[in-house]
């Protein structure tokens, strides 16, 4: 599974081949087909393993918080941590978004729906308590996940650009805490009732 995650992250679904995954895993291709299944099944398992586990972790983290703001922070910080723990996730998911989700397995869409259901509950709780304005959960999730995925993947590219003025590069040093905390601060400012 680790070799498959790496190959799918590097090459996407279309560019990945079971032969290469088998070589990187140090097994023969027949073993993969016997133990896991075809390329579609392997791909579904790779993404489901990451997102399905995170769906459960997000729900647990949110469940430990009391107030809507703290629940939303827990949601966002868990996602930021999940991206750090699963560096293959950003390239896989960004490729899926770019391709229109043509190879995104249903089980993964169900995992994402579970995550969105958790977020919708947090947002509704905040709205009922007069803390959050009316929002669209999918849009808020995209604000969160899009910002975190793109920031994590684009920062190394930016950091290699030696021609960028130091004043501009210095802005990253202004992050007061983790990317998750910064995103949480910005999202909370955007959705809190004034």
Helices and strands as residue ranges (DSSP letters): H 2-15, H 18-25, H 29-35, H 39-64, H 68-85, H 88-98, H 106-128, H 137-159, H 166-169, G 170-174, H 179-191
